Amino acid sequence: MNARTERTPIDTPRCAVLVGPYLSGKTSLLESLLAACGAIPRQGSVKDGNSTGDASPEARARQMSVEPNIAHARYMDEPWVFVDCPGSIEFAQDYRNALQVADVAVVVCEADPARALTVAPILKYLDDEDIPHLLFVNRMDEAPGRVRELLAALQAHSRRPLVLRQVPIREGERVTGYVDLASERAYRYKPGQPSDLIQIPDESRPREQEARGEMLEALADFDDGLLEQLLEDMVPETNDIYRTLAKDLQSDLIVPVFLGAAEKNHGVHRLLKALRHEVSDAAHTAGRKAIPPEGEPLLQVFKTLHLAHTGKLSLARIWRGDVKDGQMLTGPHGQARISGLYHLLGSNLAKISEAGPGDVVAMGKMEPVATGDALTPSDHVADRMTDDPAWPEPLAPVYAMALHAANRNDEVKLSGALAKLVEEDPSLTARHDADTGELLLSGQGDIHLQIAADRLKSKYNLEVTLARPQVPYKETIRRKTEQHARHKKQSGGHGQFADVKIAIQPLPRGSGFQFVDKIVGGAIPRQYIPSVEEGVREFMPHGPLGYPVVDFQVTLQDGQFHSVDSSDMAFKLAARQAMAEGMAKCDPVLLEPILAVAIAVPNEFTSKVQRLITGRRGQILGYDSRAGWQGWDEVQCFMPQAEIHDLIIELRSATLGVGSYSQRFDHLQELTGRLADQAVAAQ
């Protein structure tokens, strides 16, 4: 039997999330899927700027996805929601969040074995999160090598066995079709149309038989009945094979691999049929996430958007029950009424009155609701999902720029706009640096921040500039001294008088500041002592070199006062004068912040990363295998903060985009010579 038995149609929407590296062709695949489903009249193109997804000005300008594109469609009268996620590693937060509501992930990859490494972080995340997924090898008609070489390269980055579902049919060096290994049917590609059914070419039969045997052996690892049939040289029924494939995919035991070319619609109908027959529904996914099947309606928000005309939109998957427009929902951050319920097709919103289990909806003006929130109609905590540890933590920033409003009158408006950008993308942060006073915008890379700046302009009419942030240098002293200062001023009536004698001395690194009072005999009345300390502290933010002074002690030894002319202000000014004159004699030295940095890379790039570290004045502390990552190393080092700014750009350039790092402040270290002179001159 070569046809699948009929099954009961699934009438609840299923959600397939398209993920993959930058330029792998996910948005083209979305277009092809929607055209094959009849959801759009014709297949658009990213290059031509008329695709259903990537409709924002920022996406069109760069011809790349910069936020998830969501589209509802029906295939063979069954409802689907496709979510196309950005491929750039700088927008990884979006695919991590979207995958939390996926029934299946479609990993789109290039047909080049040399590029297999670019899929590694995605496959690792899917394996860790136990999310069923399959691979779609795109642009197979332009493949530079053999499928078996590609499969071997990809398998190195997957803990699940990759199960090839098709083998290509070649005419010379061109791939013109494929043989389906489950049905043993052959198809010839037709550009823009479903493939033609053909006889399996004689020259393809040996490879088809070999690959089919490998597929069945992989399935037999999880099915004793199938294993027994193979051991007895029995040919399994085709429908049994399909059932096993579906069961193993839904249980996240295997990763099926399909071939095609999205722009030409090659292999897309076959992919849709596999999705239709082999992907579980929302109830199964909810069970995988330990969501009880019974209870009141339950939704989970996976993306927040702020649109110019509709305001805030909360995109959510409905796990259980029905949801209606105007309904009141409660989450961990408060209660809100749905003000508009929508389906999406790219940037187009279609208003609906209600939606049921499995659906993905956009809800209008849910102000207290945040990404990751679980929502229910009642005030009860939404099952266990509100505090579900599986929800991804925001990615730690690896790149920062100082942000300045072009018009200073826009600073208040800028604060509100930044809060909305951060709400849309939790991997973006905005904060004021306490040391430099700058407003820092931090994220996942240069493009990430440039697009944030573009959105401030296009959405909120805010012109901003991005600049390299200042390094929070400090300074300290290497010599002790004693200093006397007198503040005396007579201007009619009460004058000003204060006399202080202080000792200044260095302290060990990390000691901070200490003030010691050694006044005896009432040389300075007790009420004026705090004013002396205040004057010292007012000097500290700008030492002789222009930077905050740390790790020193000031001892108030002696002084004089006048019963009429002395005051708090006079003693504060005297103390500042003593500090200004005394600190310059204490051999001041610049201190630069040193960060403890852990750089994670595939071990084939470890030596390259070590050269990168030494080229940035780093000190290598050692390296070891990266925990949980086969074939990866983690290099530990100290690196000056002045060298960290564009580290992620060089690191990704050297590692096919997959290298990453984490950092934390470790200590301050003396800086002398040319670099110190440049830092002082920059003040």
N, C-alpha and C positions, 0 to 999 in steps of 0.2 A: 504494500500500500504506500503510495507516494504522496497522498494528501492527508492533511491533518483532520482528525475527527472534529465535528462541530462542537462548539462549546457555548455555554451560556454567556451572552454578551455582558460586559461590565458596564453598568450605567452610571457609576460614580467616576468623577475625573481622576485620572492618574497624572502624576507629575514627574516629568523627565528633565533633569538638569544637565545642560551641555557645559562641559568644562574642558579645558585643555590649554596648552601654552599659547602665547602670543603668536599670531599669524598661522595657527593650525587650521583655521577655516570654520570656526564654530558659527559665526554669524551667517556665513554662506550656507552651512548645513541647516540652520534655522529657516532660512528663506526657502530652501529646497523642501524641507519638511512641510512648511505651511502651504507651499504651492501644490505638493502632492496630496495634501489633505483638502485642498480647495478653499482654504481660509483666506487666500489672497488670489487675485485674478492672474497675476504673473509674478515670476521670480525676479526679485530685485537684485541689486549688486552693491556691495560695499564700495567698490571702485567708482561706480556711477553715482553714489550718494542717494540711492532711492530704495535702500533696504528697509524692511519693516522695523528692524531694530536699529540701534545706533542713530537715532533721530535727533539727538541733542546737538547743539552747535559744537560742543567740545568733541563729541565723537566724530561728527562729520569732518571737522577741521583736521583731525589726525587720522581719519580712516581706521579707527580702532574702537572697540567697546570700552566704555569707561564706567558703566553701571549695568546691572542685569536688565536684559530685555525679556519681557514676559508676553506670551501669546497663547490664547485659547484656540483650540482647533478640534475638529472631529475627524477620526479616521475609521472608515467602515462603520459609521454611526456610533462610535464610542468616543466619549469626551477625553481630551488630553489638555494638559498645560505644559508648555515647553518654556524653560527658563534658560536663556543664553547668558552665560556669565563672562565677564572680562577675562582675557587671557593673560594680560600683563601681570607679573608677580606683584606689582605695586597695588593691585586691586584684589589681592587674594582674600581679603576680608569678605568681599561679596560672595565669592564662591563657597567659602566656608559656611557662611550663614545660610545661603540658599540650599546647600546640600543637607542641612538639618531637616528640611521638609520634603526631600526627594524620595520618591519610590524607587528610582533608579538614576544613576549617573551615566551619561554617555560621554566617555572620555575621547575627545577628538585629538588625533596625533598625526604627525607627518609620516610619510612613508620612507623616511631616510633613517637608517640605523644610527647614523652619527648624531641624530637629534633626539634619540630615545631618552637621554638623560633629562631633557627638559620636562618630561612627564613625571619624573621621580617624586617631586614633592606632592603632587596631586594623588598619585597612586598610594603613597605613604599615608596621606590623610584619609583616603577612602578605606584603606585597610584598618587603620587605627579606629575609625568610627564605625566599622562593620556596615558600610553602606553598599548595597548591591550595585555593581557597575559593569559596563561592557566597554569595549574599545571599538572606535570607528576609525580605521586608517584612511585618512583623506588624501586626495590627489594620487590615488593609486595608479592612475594612468600615466603618471610622471615618475613613478618609483625608480630610484637610481640603482636599487639592488634587489635581492631576492627576499620574499616574504619570510622565509625561515630565518634569515639573518636578522631581519627586523624583529621577529618574534623573540629570538634569543636575546637581543639587546634590551627589549622591553621587559622580558621575564626577570632580568637581573634586578629590576626595581619594583617587582610585585611579589608579595607574600602568597597571593593566590595564584593557582596555575592558570596560565593563559591558554584558552581553548580556541584554536582556529576553526572558524565556521565555514570558511570559503577558501578556495584556492584560485588564483588568477588564471585566466586563459590568455596566453601570449601569442601574438603574431609578430615574429621577430623580437624586437625589444619593446614593442607596445603591448600594453595590457588592454584587451578588447572585451573582456567579460570575466565571468567567474563560474565555478562549479560549487553549488551548495552541498556541503558534506553531509548534512542530515537527510535531505531529500534525494541526493544524488541526481540533481537536475542542473543543467548548464544554461547560462544566460549570456546574451550578447548585449553590450551597452548600446543604447540609442540616445544621443544627446537630447536632453530636455524631455525625454519620454521614458516610460517603463521599459525595462530590458526585454528583449525577445527571447523566448524559450527556444533552445537549440539542442541538438544532440551533443553529448560530451565528445569533444575531439579525441581521436585515438591517441594523439601525442600527450594529452592531458591525463589520460586514465591512470598511468603508473603513479603520478604524483597525487592524484585524487585518492587512490586506494591507500597509499601510504599515509596521507594526512587524515583520512577518515579513520584508519586504524589508530592513529595517535589520539584523535578526538575520543574515540570509544574507550581507549585505555585510560584516559584522563577521567572520564565519567565513571568508569568502573571502580576507581579509587574510592568513590562515595556511594556505590550501589552494589551490594553483594549479589543481587540477582543478575545484574548485567555482567558482573565479573564471572559468574558461573557460566553464563551463555558463551562468553568469549573463550573461556577455558575449554568448553566443549565444541568450539568452532561453529557455534550456532550464529546465524545472522539475526540481530535484534530487529524487532518490528520498528518501522519508522516512527509510528506514533509513540512507542515506548521511549525512543530516543528523544523525541520532542518533550515528552513529559519529564524525562530526567534532566534535560537541559533547563527547562523552566524551574524545576524544583531546586536545582543546584544554584541557579542564578538568584532566585528569591532567598535562598539560605546563605548567600554570599560565600559560596564554596569555590566557585570558578569565575573566570572573567572571559566571556565569549568575545571573539575578535571578528569584526566584519570589515569588509573592504569596499571602497567606493571613491567617488569624486563629487563632492557636494555641488560645486558650481555647474557641473554638467548633468546633475541629477542621477549620476551613476550609483547604484547600490542603495539608494535612499528608500525606495519602496520595500526592498528586502529588509532594511533596518526597521521600517515601520511595522512590518508584519511580525518581526521578532519581538518588538516592543509590545505589540498587541497581544501576542500569545504567551509571552514568557515573563512579563513584568507583573508583580503583585499589585493589589489595590491599596488604597489608603488605610483600610482596616488592618491589613497585614503589617504595613509600615508602622501604624500606631502600636500594634502589639510588639513589634521590635523595639519600640521606644518605651515599652512598659506603660502605655496609656490604657487605662481600663476601658473596655468597650461600652460599658453602661454609664449613664450619667447625663448631666445637662450638657448643652453645646459647649465645645471647647475649640479655641483657635490659638494659633501661635504666630506672632508677627516675626517675619524674617527680613524685612527691609522697610525703611522709612524714607519717604521722598517729600520734598517741598517744591511744589510746582507753582509757576507764576499765577495761573488763573484759578486753580482749584485749592491752593493752600496745601496743608499737610495731608499726605496719604500714607496709610499704614497697610503694607502688603502682608497678608496672612494666609496660612493654610488652615482649613477647617478639618479638625481631626474627628469631630463627633457632633452630631446634631445639625439643626438648621439655624441659619442666621438671617435676619431680616433687616432691611434698611430702617433706620430709626430706633433700632433696639439698643438698650442700655447694656454696656459690657463693663466688667470690672477686672482690673489687673493689679499687679503689685504696686503700681505707681498711681492708682486712683481709678475713678469711674468716668466714663464718657459715653455719649450717645453717637451712634453711627449717623453721620450726616452725609449720606451718599454712599451707595454700594455699587461696585463696578467690576466688570471683566475688562481685561486688557488685551490689546493686540498692538504690541509695540508702544508707541506714544498715544494711541487712541484709546479712549475710555468709553465703554458701553455700559450705560446705567442698567442695573438689574434690581429687582425688588427683594429677592432672597436667593440663598445659595445653600447647598447641602454638603455632606461629608465628602472630603477629598478635594473640594474646590479651592482654588486660589483666588482671593478677592482683594480689591483695594477698598479701604474704608476711609471716608473723608473726615477730616477735622477731629481726630481722636487725640487731642492735645496731650493728655497725661500718659499716653501709651508710648513705650519705647521698644526698639528692636530686641527680640528675644522674649518679650512678655507673653505669658499665657493668659488668655481672656475667657471669662465665663459670664453668664448673665447675673449670677448671684454674687454676694459679697464673700463667698467662701474662697479660700485659696484654691487656685486652679490645679487640682490634683497635686502631683509631685513636680509638675513642670516648671512652676515659678522659680524653684531653686535647683533646676535640673543642671547638674555639673557638666553634662555633655554639651551644653550650649557654648560655642566657642568664645574664649576670652578675646578681647581686642588685641590685635597684633601690636607688639611693642614697636615704637617708632625707631627708624634707622637713619633718618635724614631730617634735617631741620633748616629752616630759613627764618630770618628776621622779617617780620611783616610790618609794613608802614602804610597808612592811609595817605593817598596823594593829597587829600584835603583834610586838614586837621579837624574840621567841623564834622567829619564823618566818623569820628572815633566811637561815639556811642552807638551809632547805627552799625558800625563794623562789628562790635561785640555781639549784637543780636544775630547778625548774619553768620558769624563764625559758629555760634551755638547751633544753628540749623545745619550747617555743613557737617559738624561733628555728630549731630544726631543722625544724619543720613549715612555717615561713614565713621563707625567707631574707631577705625584704625588711624583716624586723623585727630590730632590734639592741638589745642591752642592754649598757651599759658604765658604769663609774664615771668620773665627770669628775674629772680630776686637780686642776683648779683649784677647783672648788666642793665636791668630795667627795660630790656627789649621785649616786644611781643613776639613769641616764637611760635611758628606754625610747623608742626612735626608730622611726619607720615612715613610712607614706604619708599619714597624715591623722588627724584626731580620732577618727573612727569606728573606724579600724584599731586605735588604741591602746585605745579603750574596750572593744572586743571582746576584745583581749588580756587586759585586766583582768578582764572577765567570765569568760573561760576559766580564769584563775587561781583564780577562786572556784568555778566549776562543776566543773572537773576535779580541782583540787588542794586545794580547801577553804582557799584563801589569800585573806584580805581585804586589799586594797591600796587606796591612795589615789593619785590622779594630781594633780600640781600643776604650775603653770608653773615651768620651771626657772630657776635663778638665772643672771644674766649674769656671766661671769667678768671683772669689772672688775679693772683693775690701778691702781696709782698710781705717780707718780714725783715728782721734785723739780725746782724751777726756780731754786734759789739754793744757793750753797755756804756752808759754815760750818765752824768748828772747834769741837770739843767735848772737854772734859776730864771724866773720871769716875773716881772712886775707890771701890772696894769694900773696906770694912774692918769686920771683925767679931771681937770678942773674947769667948769664952765658956768660958774655962778651958782650960788645955792649949794646943794649937796653935790659933791663930786663923785668920782669912782676910784676905788682903791682896792687892790688885792695883790698879794705877794705870795708866790709859791716856789717851793724847791722840790723837784721830783728826781727820782732815779728810774732810768729806763734800762731794761735788760731783756735779752732774748730768752725764750722758753723752748723746750723740745717741740718738735713738729707734732701738730695735732692738739696742743694744749689750749689753744684759743687765747683769750685775753684775761688777765688777772689784774685787779686793782687792790693795792694794799695801803691801808691807812696806818702810819706810824707817828701821827701827831701826838705830842705829849705836852702837858702844861698849858693847854689852851692857846697855843701859838695861832691856831686857826679855830674859831668857834665851831662846834659840832654841826650847826645847821648849814655851814658852808661846805662841809666835806662832800656831800652828794653833788654839789655844783662843780667841784673840781673834777670828780669822776665823769660827770656829764660832758664837761669840756673836752676831756680826753677822748671820750667815745665819739663826740662830734668830729674829731679830727680823723678817726680811724678809717672812714670810707675812702679817704683820698690821702694816701701817704706821700712821701717824697717822690716816688716814682709814678704817682697818679692812680694807684690801685689800692684796694682795701688792705689794711695791715692786720696781720694775724700772728699768733704765737709770740706774745711778748707780755711783759709785766711792767706796770707803772707803780712805783711806791711814792706816796706823798710823805716827804720827810720833815719838812719845816715850812714856815711861812709867817706872814704878818697880816694884820688887819687894822682897820680904822673903825672906831666905834660909830662914826657918823657916815663915812663915805663908802664903807664896804657893803657889798650886796651879793646876792646869788649871781647876777649877771657879771659882776666884776671878777669873781673867782672863776667863772666859766671861761671868760675871755683870757684871763691870765693862764689858765691851764692849756688852752688851745695854743697860746703863744709859746709856752714852754715846750709843747709837743712839736710844733713846727720847727723850732730852733734845735731841739734836742735830737729828734729822729734823723735829721740830715747827718748827724755826727755818728750814727750807729751802724754805718756800713749797710744800708738797705740793699736787699736783693730781691729779684723777682721770683715768684713761685708760679709754676704752671700746673694745672690739674692733670693728673695721670689716671687713666681709666683702665680697669681690668676688662679685657675684651676676650670673648670666646668666639672664634670664627669656625663655622661649620661648612665643610666642602667635601665633595667626593674625593677619595684618596688619590686619584690621578692628578688632582690639582694641588695637593698639599705642599709640594716643593715650590710651586709658583706663589702660593700664599705666603710662605715663609719669606720669600724675596720681597713680596709686597709689604710685609710687616717691617722688615729692616729698612726698606726704602722710606718708611714713614717714621723713622726714629723709634720704632717699637723694640721692645725687649721680649724675645720669645721665652716663655716659661716652660714649654713642653707641649706635647700633643698626645692624644689617645683616640681610640675608636669612639665614634659618636654613639651614645647609647640609643639602641633601638633602630639604628640606621646601618644596614649592611653595606659595607664598602665605603663608608664615610668616616672622615676624621674630624676632630675638634681641636683646633690649635689655640692654646691659652697664651696670652701675652699682655704686657703693659704697653699702652700707647698714649702719647700726649693727646689731650682733647683737641689741641690745635690741628692735629693730623687726621681727625676722625670724620670731618665734615662730609667729604665726598668718598669715603671709604667704600660705601655700598655700591657706588657707581663703578668703581674700578674692580671691585670684587665680583660683581655680576658679569662684567665684561670679560673677566678672566675665567669664568666657570659656566658658560652657556646660560647665565641668568639664574642659576640655582643656589649660589653661595649666599650665606646669611651670617649675621653676627648678633651677639648681645653684648651689652656693656653695663658697667656700673662704676661710679666714682670710687677710686681706691686711696689715693694720697696726693699730696702736693710735693713738688720736686723743684729744687733750685734751677733757675734758667739764667745763663749768662751768655755773653758774646753777642754775635750779630743778631740772633733771633730775639734776644732780650732787648737790644737797642731798638729793633723795629717795633716791638710791642710798646715800649715806652714812648717812642716817637708818635705812635698811633693815637696816644691819649690826647 
